[in-house]
Structure formats: C-alpha cells, structure tokens
Amino acid sequence: MSVDTVSDEQSGLGNYPYPAIRVSRIVRETNRKIGDFQLTAETAAQLVMDEIGLLIGNCGSTNHILQQLLKLAVAPYPARWVVAVHSKALLRQWYSQVYDVPTTAICLDSEGETAWLYGNCWFTRLEQLLPLAGSPQFTAPVAGLIVVDPQLRSPHARGIGNQSWKGHDRPELVNSFRQKLRTDGQQVPLILMTERPAMSLNTLPAQRAFALESLWFADGNRLRVGPPYQGA
C-alpha cells in the first residue's frame, strides 16, 4: 500500500493548520534579513509550484537540530514530516538519543539505521527514502521533506567514480521520493538544514542536483518550530 492519495483541499490547508516552521529569510551573501518565512498552505503550494527549495543554514550542531525536530514531532499536526539525514551514523546516533539505547545495541538493518516513526516525524536516511515510501506503515499525508545535511555534501554524492557513495545517487533518491509522492497525489516542499550558514556553502550544485528552479535561504539561528506561541 502506498501513500494515501489526498484531495487538493487535504493536501493544502488541511495539512497546514498552523505554520509549524517559522524562520527569517535572508540574503545568502550577507545574511541580511529580508522577511519572515512561515510554512503555511499557501507558501507550501508556492514552493512546490515554482520548484523552490528552502535552505535553513546556521542550524547549530546536529544535536541541536534533533531537539528542534523533536519539538516538531510532538506538536499536534494532521500530517507527518519526513526527516532524511545524510548518513547512517547520524541516524543511529539520533535513534540512540531518542530511545536512550547505546548505538552498539542497534542491530544491522534494524529501524535504528533504516527508518523509524517518532510522533508525527519519520526519521530515515537518504538511501531509505524509497523503501519507506513503499512501506505499508507509510500512509499519512506528508507536510514536507526535511533533508538534514550538516555540510551540504549530498548534492555531490552522485554515485560515480570510486567515491565511497558509489551506487547511491543521493539527490536522485530525494527527487524520486518527491516524484513518488507526487504520483500518489501529494506535492511536498523540500527543506534543507545545515550546520553551516548559507553564505559559506556552495548552494548552486544543490539547487541543480535537487532539480530546483531556485533556493530561498533562511537563518537557522532564528528557527522556531511547533505551534506558534499564543500569548495572553
């Protein structure tokens, strides 16, 4: 069974009852703030229609990124998020932290190094995106695909030559996953999260590798996730 096919209304407003991701948009070259970004249904539709990706740089350590994503995972939300990390080692590390087990206790090809669901977030790695999409457990509408790549190396992992990732075209895995969702009636935005600020990254290869017309840039130091604060 594949991802449930949803109507335009369900895949739009129904999946984004509130902006669960809020951050400041910036000019990549100067880090100057140019506006606020809120992932509403309208914004998600614009990102998908215009083939725009959101790169949130300056997100801090991978542990800090995990804590932000766990807030997203436990927030009340009708759709799920897919978080794909750049390496098996990071996925194992995060599983160990979330479930308080030593990494040595994570068995080969177990969920700790393939895919696991926590709250409303699927955590996986790039090589496991397509198997996840074909899993019977993967049935909920998806609000977005978040790729965590601290140094933004995955756009260069094209599976050629004698490189360590030979046979794994990571950008194409991301593109195929998004196309699979599109075929099943869902169009989801692509969000990239990095440790380094956008101005220190070569972002053009990422834009091209992920088949995007352009990238919007944001400052992860100003990232807020989960339900917006409702002050008195």
C-alpha positions as CSV (number, residue, x, y, z in Angstrom):
1,M,0.0,0.0,0.0
2,S,1.4,3.4,-1.0
3,V,0.9,6.8,0.5
4,D,-2.8,7.7,0.7
5,T,-3.9,9.9,-2.2
6,V,-5.4,13.1,-0.9
7,S,-7.6,15.8,-2.4
8,D,-6.3,19.2,-3.2
9,E,-8.0,20.6,-0.1
10,Q,-6.5,17.9,2.2
11,S,-3.0,18.3,0.7
12,G,-3.3,22.1,1.1
13,L,-5.0,23.8,4.0
14,G,-5.8,20.6,5.8
15,N,-2.2,19.7,6.1
16,Y,-1.1,23.1,7.4
17,P,-3.5,24.2,10.2
18,Y,-0.8,26.5,11.5
19,P,2.8,27.4,10.4
20,A,4.8,24.7,12.2
21,I,8.1,26.0,10.7
22,R,8.9,29.7,11.1
23,V,12.2,31.4,10.3
24,S,13.8,34.6,9.0
25,R,14.5,34.7,5.3
26,I,17.9,36.2,4.5
27,V,20.1,37.3,1.6
28,R,22.6,34.4,1.2
29,E,25.7,36.6,0.6
30,T,25.2,39.0,3.5
31,N,23.0,37.1,6.0
32,R,20.8,40.2,6.0
33,K,17.2,39.6,7.0
34,I,14.7,40.2,4.2
35,G,11.5,38.9,5.7
36,D,9.7,36.3,7.7
37,F,9.0,32.8,6.4
38,Q,6.1,30.8,7.7
39,L,5.2,27.4,6.2
40,T,1.5,27.9,5.6
41,A,-0.6,26.1,3.0
42,E,-0.2,29.0,0.6
43,T,3.6,29.1,1.0
44,A,3.9,25.3,0.6
45,A,1.9,25.5,-2.6
46,Q,4.2,28.3,-3.9
47,L,7.4,26.3,-3.1
48,V,6.1,23.3,-4.9
49,M,4.6,25.1,-7.9
50,D,7.7,27.2,-8.5
51,E,10.1,24.4,-7.7
52,I,11.7,26.4,-4.9
53,G,13.6,24.8,-2.0
54,L,14.2,26.3,1.4
55,L,17.7,26.1,2.8
56,I,17.9,26.8,6.5
57,G,21.6,27.3,7.3
58,N,23.3,28.1,10.6
59,C,21.2,25.5,12.4
60,G,23.9,24.6,15.0
61,S,25.1,21.2,16.0
62,T,23.3,18.0,14.9
63,N,22.1,17.6,18.5
64,H,20.5,21.0,18.4
65,I,18.9,20.2,15.1
66,L,17.5,17.0,16.6
67,Q,16.0,18.9,19.5
68,Q,14.2,21.2,17.1
69,L,12.9,18.3,15.1
70,L,11.6,16.5,18.2
71,K,9.6,19.6,19.0
72,L,8.1,19.3,15.6
73,A,7.5,15.6,16.1
74,V,5.4,16.0,19.2
75,A,3.4,19.1,18.0
76,P,-0.2,18.4,17.2
77,Y,-0.4,18.1,13.4
78,P,-2.6,16.3,10.9
79,A,0.2,15.5,8.5
80,R,3.6,13.9,9.0
81,W,7.1,15.1,8.3
82,V,9.8,13.0,6.7
83,V,13.3,13.8,8.0
84,A,16.1,12.3,5.9
85,V,19.7,12.5,7.3
86,H,22.9,12.4,5.3
87,S,24.4,9.3,6.9
88,K,23.7,6.1,8.7
89,A,26.0,7.1,11.5
90,L,23.8,10.2,12.3
91,L,20.6,8.2,12.1
92,R,22.0,5.7,14.6
93,Q,23.2,8.5,16.8
94,W,19.8,10.1,16.9
95,Y,18.0,6.8,17.4
96,S,20.3,6.2,20.4
97,Q,19.5,9.6,21.9
98,V,15.7,9.4,21.3
99,Y,15.2,5.9,22.7
100,D,18.1,6.0,25.2
101,V,19.9,2.9,23.9
102,P,23.6,2.5,23.2
103,T,24.5,2.6,19.5
104,T,26.1,-0.8,19.9
105,A,22.6,-2.2,20.7
106,I,21.2,-1.1,17.3
107,C,21.2,-4.1,15.1
108,L,22.2,-4.2,11.4
109,D,19.3,-3.1,9.2
110,S,17.0,-2.5,12.1
111,E,14.8,0.5,12.3
112,G,17.6,2.4,14.1
113,E,19.5,2.6,10.9
114,T,16.7,2.4,8.3
115,A,13.5,4.3,9.3
116,W,11.5,4.9,12.5
117,L,8.5,6.9,13.4
118,Y,8.5,9.3,16.4
119,G,5.4,11.4,17.0
120,N,4.5,12.8,13.6
121,C,8.0,12.6,12.2
122,W,9.5,9.8,10.1
123,F,13.3,9.7,10.6
124,T,15.3,7.9,7.9
125,R,18.4,8.4,5.7
126,L,18.5,9.3,2.1
127,E,19.1,5.7,0.9
128,Q,16.0,4.6,2.7
129,L,13.5,7.1,1.3
130,L,12.1,4.9,-1.5
131,P,11.8,1.8,0.7
132,L,10.0,4.0,3.3
133,A,7.6,5.3,0.6
134,G,6.7,1.6,-0.2
135,S,6.2,0.6,3.4
136,P,2.6,-0.3,4.5
137,Q,3.1,1.8,7.6
138,F,3.7,4.9,5.5
139,T,0.1,6.0,5.0
140,A,-0.3,9.5,6.4
141,P,-0.3,12.7,4.3
142,V,3.1,14.4,4.3
143,A,3.6,18.0,5.1
144,G,7.3,18.3,4.0
145,L,10.6,16.5,3.3
146,I,13.4,17.8,5.6
147,V,16.9,16.8,4.5
148,V,19.5,17.2,7.3
149,D,22.9,17.5,5.7
150,P,25.3,19.5,8.0
151,Q,27.9,20.3,5.4
152,L,25.6,20.1,2.3
153,R,27.7,17.3,0.8
154,S,24.8,15.2,-0.5
155,P,24.4,17.2,-3.8
156,H,27.9,15.9,-4.7
157,A,27.1,12.3,-3.9
158,R,26.1,11.2,-7.4
159,G,27.4,7.6,-7.2
160,I,30.1,7.9,-9.7
161,G,33.8,7.0,-9.9
162,N,35.5,5.4,-6.9
163,Q,33.8,7.5,-4.2
164,S,32.5,5.9,-1.0
165,W,28.9,6.5,-2.0
166,K,29.3,4.7,-5.4
167,G,25.9,3.4,-6.5
168,H,23.9,5.8,-4.4
169,D,22.9,8.9,-6.2
170,R,21.6,10.8,-3.2
171,P,20.0,13.8,-4.9
172,E,18.2,11.5,-7.3
173,L,16.9,9.5,-4.4
174,V,15.4,12.7,-3.0
175,N,13.9,13.6,-6.4
176,S,12.5,10.1,-6.9
177,F,10.9,10.2,-3.5
178,R,9.2,13.5,-4.2
179,Q,8.1,12.2,-7.5
180,K,6.6,9.1,-5.9
181,L,4.6,11.3,-3.5
182,R,3.5,13.5,-6.5
183,T,2.3,10.4,-8.3
184,D,0.3,9.4,-5.2
185,G,-1.4,12.8,-5.1
186,Q,0.9,14.7,-2.8
187,Q,3.2,17.6,-3.5
188,V,5.5,18.4,-0.7
189,P,8.1,21.2,-0.2
190,L,11.8,20.4,0.2
191,I,13.6,21.9,3.2
192,L,17.4,21.5,3.6
193,M,19.0,22.0,7.1
194,T,22.7,22.6,7.5
195,E,25.1,23.4,10.4
196,R,27.0,26.0,8.3
197,P,25.4,29.3,7.3
198,A,24.2,29.5,3.7
199,M,26.8,32.1,2.8
200,S,29.6,29.6,3.5
201,L,28.1,26.9,1.3
202,N,28.3,26.3,-2.5
203,T,24.5,26.2,-2.9
204,L,24.2,26.2,-6.7
205,P,25.1,22.4,-7.1
206,A,22.4,21.7,-4.5
207,Q,19.8,23.7,-6.5
208,R,20.7,21.8,-9.7
209,A,21.0,18.4,-8.1
210,F,17.6,18.6,-6.4
211,A,16.0,19.9,-9.7
212,L,15.0,23.2,-8.2
213,E,14.5,26.5,-10.0
214,S,15.8,28.4,-7.1
215,L,16.5,28.3,-3.4
216,W,15.3,30.5,-0.6
217,F,17.7,31.0,2.3
218,A,17.0,31.3,6.0
219,D,18.9,31.7,9.2
220,G,18.5,28.6,11.5
221,N,19.5,30.7,14.5
222,R,16.1,32.3,14.2
223,L,14.2,29.0,13.6
224,R,11.1,28.3,15.5
225,V,9.1,25.0,15.2
226,G,5.8,23.7,16.6
227,P,2.6,25.6,17.4
228,P,3.0,29.4,17.4
229,Y,3.1,31.0,20.8
230,Q,-0.3,32.1,22.0
231,G,0.4,35.0,24.4
232,A,-2.2,36.4,26.7
